[in-house]
Amino acid sequence: MAQTTFLDRIEQTEGAAELRAASYRLLRRAPGDTVVDVGCGAGHAAAELVEQQFKTIGVDADPAAIAVAEARTPGAVFHTAPSDRLPLEDGSVDGYRAVRLFHLLEDPLPTLAEAYRVLRPGGRAVLAGQDYGFLLIDSSDQDLTDVILLGLESRSVAPRAPRSFRDWLLDTGFHDPEVVVHNRVVTGHDVMVKQLELAADAAVDKALITRDDADGWLAEQTDRARRDRFLAVLPTLLVAATR
């Protein structure tokens, strides 16, 4: 349930609804089409896709998340399954959506092959994720900040996966890729404080910086917030392509 609560918080952050809406536009599907949301989590997107009159399928490897999604959205069909073994027939869906999934995967290629397999010819795949190598946090010591952000990257299996989405889709056989960048600008320190602490702690754990470095940097970010000088920019890449 803790993971589901975390997913709920992500989907409720400022800009999350706009990001979901951008992914739906990139699908270019019509009401009545079948869309699968892979890595659907607690089903926020699935619920919105049902409201837009899509035949909606949600897939996630976490059974607890699927249980919550099923309770929230009885109008969708949900499956507990890994992203590289979808319980769907060949060419059975018109749209494929995977958001915040690929940074968790050691090998993305089986998941991409599954996307290609389950889509009908002419179907659309939309991949979206935050590339941690593009995060921007303002600081008086930008070199230290860059090292701390490397600590944050260390918490993910593939923190820079989104920059490869276009290549991966083309290599899998998709065509006409389209790349969109969705920027979230954060000036409220309270929104980011937990993420800042995790980044600093990870950098210390990886012996990239000392504890004193981390504490000093966190104190500087708190002071910047007190003076209304806190700024973070969090880009999410969305890449769509056609089967």
CORDATA-V901711 format. One record per residue. N is the residue number from 0. RES is the residue in one letter. PSI is psi in whole degrees, -180 to 180 (* if undefined). D_LAST is the distance of its C-alpha to the last C-alpha in whole Angstrom. Layout:
N/RES/PSI/D_LAST + N/RES/PSI/D_LAST
//
This chain:
0/M/-29/36 + 1/A/-41/36 + 2/Q/-40/32 + 3/T/-42/32 + 4/T/-41/34 + 5/F/-45/33 + 6/L/-39/29 + 7/D/-44/31 + 8/R/-41/33 + 9/I/-46/30 + 10/E/-13/28 + 11/Q/0/31 + 12/T/160/32 + 13/E/131/32 + 14/G/-12/29 + 15/A/-40/27 + 16/A/-39/26 + 17/E/-37/25 + 18/L/-44/23 + 19/R/-43/21 + 20/A/-39/21 + 21/A/-38/19 + 22/S/-36/16 + 23/Y/-40/17 + 24/R/-40/17 + 25/L/-23/13 + 26/L/-32/12 + 27/R/48/13 + 28/R/162/13 + 29/A/155/16 + 30/P/139/19 + 31/G/-19/19 + 32/D/158/15 + 33/T/127/15 + 34/V/133/14 + 35/V/133/14 + 36/D/108/16 + 37/V/129/17 + 38/G/44/20 + 39/C/-14/21 + 40/G/-136/25 + 41/A/6/27 + 42/G/21/25 + 43/H/-48/25 + 44/A/-39/22 + 45/A/-42/22 + 46/A/-42/25 + 47/E/-36/24 + 48/L/-38/20 + 49/V/-43/23 + 50/E/-31/25 + 51/Q/10/22 + 52/Q/31/22 + 53/F/147/19 + 54/K/112/19 + 55/T/134/19 + 56/I/130/18 + 57/G/136/20 + 58/V/133/20 + 59/D/149/22 + 60/A/-12/24 + 61/D/111/28 + 62/P/-30/29 + 63/A/-41/32 + 64/A/-41/29 + 65/I/-39/27 + 66/A/-42/31 + 67/V/-43/31 + 68/A/-43/28 + 69/E/-40/29 + 70/A/-34/32 + 71/R/-35/31 + 72/T/79/28 + 73/P/-14/29 + 74/G/-4/27 + 75/A/163/24 + 76/V/132/23 + 77/F/146/23 + 78/H/141/23 + 79/T/112/25 + 80/A/155/22 + 81/P/158/21 + 82/S/-20/18 + 83/D/7/17 + 84/R/74/18 + 85/L/136/17 + 86/P/54/19 + 87/L/151/16 + 88/E/159/15 + 89/D/137/12 + 90/G/38/10 + 91/S/-5/12 + 92/V/156/11 + 93/D/-24/9 + 94/G/144/10 + 95/Y/127/10 + 96/R/131/13 + 97/A/110/15 + 98/V/134/18 + 99/R/44/21 + 100/L/-44/20 + 101/F/-19/19 + 102/H/-10/23 + 103/L/-8/24 + 104/L/128/22 + 105/E/-38/24 + 106/D/109/21 + 107/P/-19/17 + 108/L/-42/15 + 109/P/-35/16 + 110/T/-41/15 + 111/L/-38/11 + 112/A/-37/11 + 113/E/-39/12 + 114/A/-45/9 + 115/Y/-41/7 + 116/R/-45/9 + 117/V/-16/10 + 118/L/142/7 + 119/R/155/7 + 120/P/131/5 + 121/G/-8/5 + 122/G/162/5 + 123/R/138/6 + 124/A/137/7 + 125/V/120/11 + 126/L/139/13 + 127/A/144/17 + 128/G/161/20 + 129/Q/124/24 + 130/D/109/24 + 131/Y/-16/28 + 132/G/-11/29 + 133/F/0/28 + 134/L/143/31 + 135/L/126/34 + 136/I/125/37 + 137/D/146/40 + 138/S/157/43 + 139/S/-16/47 + 140/D/86/46 + 141/Q/-31/42 + 142/D/-45/42 + 143/L/-41/43 + 144/T/-43/40 + 145/D/-38/38 + 146/V/-40/39 + 147/I/-37/39 + 148/L/-29/36 + 149/L/-35/35 + 150/G/-42/37 + 151/L/-41/34 + 152/E/-34/31 + 153/S/-13/33 + 154/R/-9/33 + 155/S/152/29 + 156/V/-44/27 + 157/A/75/25 + 158/P/-20/26 + 159/R/21/24 + 160/A/-41/21 + 161/P/-30/19 + 162/R/-15/20 + 163/S/-2/18 + 164/F/-47/14 + 165/R/-47/13 + 166/D/-48/14 + 167/W/-43/13 + 168/L/-45/9 + 169/L/-43/10 + 170/D/-26/12 + 171/T/-17/9 + 172/G/-2/7 + 173/F/163/5 + 174/H/170/7 + 175/D/57/9 + 176/P/148/10 + 177/E/130/13 + 178/V/130/16 + 179/V/140/18 + 180/V/126/22 + 181/H/113/24 + 182/N/133/27 + 183/R/118/30 + 184/V/125/33 + 185/V/122/36 + 186/T/1/39 + 187/G/111/41 + 188/H/-36/42 + 189/D/-29/42 + 190/V/-31/38 + 191/M/-6/38 + 192/V/-41/41 + 193/K/-42/39 + 194/Q/-38/37 + 195/L/-43/39 + 196/E/-42/41 + 197/L/-41/39 + 198/A/-47/38 + 199/A/-43/42 + 200/D/-41/42 + 201/A/-39/39 + 202/A/-37/41 + 203/V/-45/44 + 204/D/-34/43 + 205/K/5/41 + 206/A/30/44 + 207/L/-30/43 + 208/I/170/46 + 209/T/167/49 + 210/R/-37/49 + 211/D/-40/51 + 212/D/-47/49 + 213/A/-47/46 + 214/D/-39/49 + 215/G/-41/50 + 216/W/-44/46 + 217/L/-39/46 + 218/A/-39/49 + 219/E/-41/48 + 220/Q/-38/45 + 221/T/-42/47 + 222/D/-40/50 + 223/R/-40/47 + 224/A/-42/46 + 225/R/-32/50 + 226/R/11/50 + 227/D/46/47 + 228/R/10/46 + 229/F/135/43 + 230/L/129/39 + 231/A/142/36 + 232/V/125/32 + 233/L/98/29 + 234/P/140/26 + 235/T/130/23 + 236/L/132/20 + 237/L/126/16 + 238/V/124/13 + 239/A/150/10 + 240/A/165/7 + 241/T/140/4 + 242/R/*/0
//
